[in-house]
């Protein structure tokens, strides 16, 4: 019997940086502190910050009626228009956008100025993708999430196309999309913008799940990267559970299990991972 906890489980660099920034500002207590959207996709962390006085803003129009203070941009990033609106309303901006996301902003801006049509492999409803779209110069941008979406791209042979990816996009799915698009005859530039930490996390989840009789994936239900970890793990281990906190898991189910694997999304605090690990060990 054994427990395997993925080394890559938990906060990534960008999330750690963003969360630390908010806690430090909240501790100062000198001016109101706001985050534009939940700082991370984790209800426990957002609740704790709210209790410390940090207010989540979901719409920039709200800023018109709120006392001036500091507004923190989360790691997902925002569009240029949103950034300019924040300044216009007189708020001090603290930018916690992940450096890997900022790189995509610069790339789509650069290539769209050169006349390339931008294609983003990702979830069109995800805040990171919405932010990326906001840096495309000519608004000639399209989002795809699977092979069927490629057929709807309104391009002709020889057109200049630049393909990028949401930082948390499934690496194998991205390779599949690249193979399909490259056969279309476009003048295409492929930029693999999937975060290295994401690639490593997905590879490790696949390996751990393949070695486990039960796999536990920890993360918020709204976390895109955690959802992908669950999909990957489920393919390797049929008995894969997706939980947000330790209380969501029925540990009695694993009493007669040989090996249990654990991984967690980039927005999952270490204390939740440790609590789940401890409870698994108690059953094993």
C-alpha positions as CSV (number, residue, x, y, z in Angstrom):
1,X,0.0,0.0,0.0
2,X,1.3,3.5,-0.8
3,X,0.5,7.1,-1.3
4,X,2.0,9.1,-4.2
5,X,1.6,12.9,-4.0
6,X,2.6,14.7,-7.2
7,X,5.6,17.0,-6.5
8,X,4.0,19.7,-8.8
9,X,0.7,19.8,-6.9
10,X,-0.4,23.1,-5.6
11,X,0.4,26.8,-6.2
12,X,2.3,27.6,-9.3
13,X,4.7,30.6,-9.4
14,X,2.1,33.1,-10.9
15,X,-0.6,32.2,-8.4
16,X,1.8,32.2,-5.4
17,X,2.9,35.7,-6.5
18,X,-0.6,37.0,-6.9
19,X,-1.9,35.6,-3.6
20,X,1.1,37.0,-1.7
21,X,0.6,40.4,-3.2
22,X,-3.1,40.6,-2.0
23,X,-2.3,39.3,1.5
24,X,0.5,41.9,1.9
25,X,-1.7,44.8,0.8
26,X,-4.5,43.6,3.1
27,X,-2.1,43.5,6.0
28,X,-1.1,47.2,5.5
29,X,-4.7,48.3,5.9
30,X,-4.0,51.8,4.8
31,X,-6.4,52.0,1.8
32,X,-9.2,49.8,0.4
33,X,-8.0,46.8,-1.5
34,X,-9.9,45.3,-4.4
35,X,-9.2,42.4,-6.8
36,X,-10.6,42.4,-10.3
37,X,-12.4,39.1,-10.1
38,X,-11.4,36.4,-7.5
39,X,-7.6,36.5,-7.2
40,X,-7.6,32.8,-7.8
41,X,-10.2,30.1,-8.5
42,X,-10.3,28.9,-4.9
43,X,-13.3,29.6,-2.7
44,X,-11.4,29.0,0.5
45,X,-8.8,31.6,-0.3
46,X,-11.3,34.2,-1.6
47,X,-13.4,33.8,1.6
48,X,-10.3,34.3,3.8
49,X,-9.3,37.4,1.9
50,X,-12.9,38.8,2.1
51,X,-12.7,38.4,5.9
52,X,-9.5,40.5,5.8
53,X,-11.4,43.3,4.0
54,X,-10.4,42.5,0.4
55,X,-13.3,43.2,-1.9
56,X,-13.8,41.4,-5.3
57,X,-14.9,43.5,-8.2
58,X,-16.7,41.7,-11.0
59,X,-17.5,44.8,-13.1
60,X,-15.4,47.9,-13.7
61,X,-18.6,50.0,-13.4
62,X,-18.5,49.2,-9.7
63,X,-15.4,51.3,-9.4
64,X,-17.4,54.5,-10.1
65,X,-19.1,54.3,-6.7
66,X,-16.3,52.8,-4.6
67,X,-13.7,54.7,-2.5
68,X,-10.4,55.0,-4.3
69,X,-7.7,52.5,-3.3
70,X,-5.6,49.7,-4.8
71,X,-6.9,47.3,-7.3
72,X,-5.0,44.1,-8.0
73,X,-5.1,42.4,-11.4
74,X,-5.1,38.6,-10.9
75,X,-2.7,36.2,-12.6
76,X,-5.1,35.7,-15.5
77,X,-4.5,39.2,-16.8
78,X,-6.9,41.7,-18.4
79,X,-7.5,43.5,-21.7
80,X,-5.8,46.8,-22.5
81,X,-9.3,48.5,-22.4
82,X,-9.9,47.3,-18.9
83,X,-6.4,48.4,-17.8
84,X,-7.0,51.9,-19.2
85,X,-10.4,52.1,-17.5
86,X,-8.9,51.4,-14.1
87,X,-6.5,54.2,-14.5
88,X,-9.2,56.5,-15.8
89,X,-11.2,55.9,-12.6
90,X,-8.3,56.9,-10.4
91,X,-7.3,53.6,-8.8
92,X,-3.7,52.5,-8.1
93,X,-3.1,49.4,-10.1
94,X,-1.0,46.5,-8.8
95,X,-0.4,44.1,-11.7
96,X,-0.1,40.4,-10.6
97,X,-0.6,39.1,-14.2
98,X,1.5,35.9,-14.6
99,X,4.6,36.7,-16.7
100,X,3.7,33.8,-19.0
101,X,0.4,35.4,-19.7
102,X,2.0,38.8,-20.3
103,X,4.2,37.2,-22.9
104,X,1.1,36.1,-24.8
105,X,-0.3,39.6,-24.6
106,X,2.9,40.9,-26.2
107,X,3.0,38.2,-28.9
108,X,-0.7,38.6,-30.1
109,X,-0.2,42.4,-30.1
110,X,3.0,42.1,-32.2
111,X,1.7,39.6,-34.7
112,X,-1.7,41.1,-35.1
113,X,0.1,44.4,-36.0
114,X,2.0,42.5,-38.7
115,X,-1.3,41.4,-40.2
116,X,-1.6,37.9,-38.8
117,X,-5.0,36.5,-37.8
118,X,-4.7,35.3,-34.2
119,X,-6.0,31.9,-33.2
120,X,-6.1,31.0,-29.5
121,X,-6.3,27.4,-28.3
122,X,-8.3,27.6,-25.1
123,X,-11.6,28.2,-23.4
124,X,-13.3,31.3,-24.9
125,X,-15.1,31.9,-21.6
126,X,-12.0,31.8,-19.4
127,X,-10.7,35.2,-18.1
128,X,-7.2,34.5,-19.3
129,X,-8.4,34.1,-22.9
130,X,-10.7,37.1,-22.7
131,X,-7.7,39.1,-21.5
132,X,-5.5,37.8,-24.4
133,X,-8.2,38.8,-26.9
134,X,-8.1,42.3,-25.6
135,X,-4.5,42.8,-26.9
136,X,-5.2,41.8,-30.5
137,X,-4.7,45.0,-32.5
138,X,-7.1,44.4,-35.4
139,X,-9.7,42.2,-33.6
140,X,-9.0,39.4,-36.1
141,X,-8.9,36.7,-33.4
142,X,-10.6,33.3,-33.0
143,X,-10.7,30.8,-30.2
144,X,-10.6,27.0,-30.7
145,X,-10.9,24.3,-28.1
146,X,-11.0,21.1,-30.2
147,X,-10.6,19.7,-33.7
148,X,-14.2,20.5,-34.8
149,X,-13.6,24.2,-34.2
150,X,-10.8,24.3,-36.8
151,X,-13.3,23.8,-39.7
152,X,-15.1,27.1,-38.7
153,X,-11.9,29.2,-39.1
154,X,-12.7,31.6,-42.0
155,X,-9.3,31.6,-43.6
156,X,-8.1,31.0,-47.1
157,X,-4.9,29.1,-48.1
158,X,-1.9,31.3,-47.7
159,X,-3.4,33.6,-45.1
160,X,-1.1,34.7,-42.3
161,X,-2.2,32.9,-39.1
162,X,-0.6,33.0,-35.6
163,X,-1.5,30.2,-33.2
164,X,-1.0,30.6,-29.5
165,X,-2.4,28.7,-26.5
166,X,-4.0,29.4,-23.1
167,X,-1.2,28.8,-20.6
168,X,-3.2,25.9,-19.0
169,X,-4.3,24.3,-22.2
170,X,-3.9,20.5,-22.5
171,X,-0.5,20.0,-24.1
172,X,-1.5,16.9,-26.1
173,X,-4.7,18.5,-27.4
174,X,-2.5,21.5,-28.5
175,X,-0.2,19.2,-30.5
176,X,-3.3,17.6,-32.1
177,X,-4.7,21.0,-33.1
178,X,-1.3,22.1,-34.5
179,X,-1.2,19.0,-36.7
180,X,-4.7,19.7,-38.1
181,X,-4.1,23.4,-38.7
182,X,-0.7,22.9,-40.4
183,X,-2.5,20.8,-43.1
184,X,-4.7,23.7,-44.0
185,X,-2.1,25.5,-46.1
186,X,-2.0,28.7,-44.1
187,X,1.1,30.8,-43.7
188,X,1.2,29.8,-40.0
189,X,3.4,30.6,-37.1
190,X,2.9,28.3,-34.1
191,X,3.8,29.6,-30.7
192,X,3.7,27.1,-27.8
193,X,2.6,29.4,-25.0
194,X,1.6,26.6,-22.6
195,X,3.3,27.3,-19.2
196,X,6.2,24.9,-18.4
197,X,4.7,24.3,-15.0
198,X,1.4,23.3,-16.6
199,X,3.1,20.8,-18.9
200,X,5.0,19.3,-16.0
201,X,1.9,19.1,-13.8
202,X,-0.1,17.4,-16.6
203,X,2.8,14.9,-17.3
204,X,3.1,14.1,-13.6
205,X,-0.7,13.7,-13.2
206,X,-0.7,11.2,-16.1
207,X,2.2,9.2,-14.6
208,X,0.9,9.2,-11.0
209,X,-2.7,8.2,-12.1
210,X,-1.3,5.3,-14.2
211,X,0.5,4.0,-11.1
212,X,-2.6,4.3,-8.8
213,X,-5.7,2.4,-8.0
214,X,-7.4,5.6,-6.9
215,X,-6.5,9.1,-7.9
216,X,-7.6,12.2,-6.1
217,X,-7.5,15.6,-7.9
218,X,-7.9,18.6,-5.7
219,X,-9.0,22.0,-6.9
220,X,-11.8,24.5,-7.3
221,X,-14.7,23.5,-9.6
222,X,-14.0,26.7,-11.6
223,X,-10.3,26.0,-12.1
224,X,-9.5,25.3,-15.7
225,X,-6.1,23.7,-15.0
226,X,-7.6,21.4,-12.4
227,X,-10.4,20.3,-14.7
228,X,-7.7,19.3,-17.2
229,X,-5.8,17.4,-14.5
230,X,-9.0,15.5,-13.8
231,X,-9.6,14.7,-17.5
232,X,-6.0,13.4,-17.8
233,X,-6.1,11.4,-14.6
234,X,-9.5,9.9,-15.4
235,X,-8.1,8.4,-18.7
236,X,-5.4,6.6,-16.7
237,X,-7.3,5.7,-13.6
238,X,-11.0,5.0,-13.7
239,X,-11.3,5.6,-9.9
240,X,-10.5,9.3,-10.1
241,X,-12.1,11.8,-7.7
242,X,-12.4,15.5,-8.1
243,X,-12.7,17.3,-4.8
244,X,-12.3,20.9,-3.6
245,X,-11.5,20.3,0.1
246,X,-10.9,17.3,2.3
247,X,-14.5,17.1,3.4
248,X,-15.6,16.3,-0.1
249,X,-13.8,12.9,0.0
250,X,-15.3,9.7,1.5
251,X,-12.0,8.2,2.7
252,X,-13.7,4.9,3.7
253,X,-13.8,4.0,0.0
254,X,-10.0,3.5,-0.1
255,X,-9.6,1.1,2.8
256,X,-8.9,-1.9,0.6
257,X,-6.9,0.0,-2.0
258,X,-3.2,-0.6,-2.7
259,X,-2.1,2.7,-4.2
260,X,-3.5,6.2,-4.0
261,X,-2.3,9.1,-6.0
262,X,-2.9,12.8,-5.3
263,X,-2.4,15.9,-7.5
264,X,-3.8,19.4,-7.2
265,X,-4.5,22.4,-9.4
266,X,-2.3,25.6,-9.5
267,X,-4.8,27.4,-7.2
268,X,-4.9,24.8,-4.4
269,X,-3.3,25.9,-1.1
270,X,-0.8,23.5,0.4
271,X,-2.7,23.1,3.6
272,X,-5.6,21.5,1.7
273,X,-3.3,19.0,0.0
274,X,-1.6,18.2,3.3
275,X,-5.0,17.6,5.0
276,X,-6.1,15.2,2.2
277,X,-2.8,13.4,2.3
278,X,-3.0,12.9,6.1
279,X,-6.5,11.5,5.8
280,X,-5.5,9.1,3.1
281,X,-2.5,7.8,5.2
282,X,-4.9,7.2,8.1
283,X,-7.0,4.9,5.9
284,X,-4.0,3.1,4.3
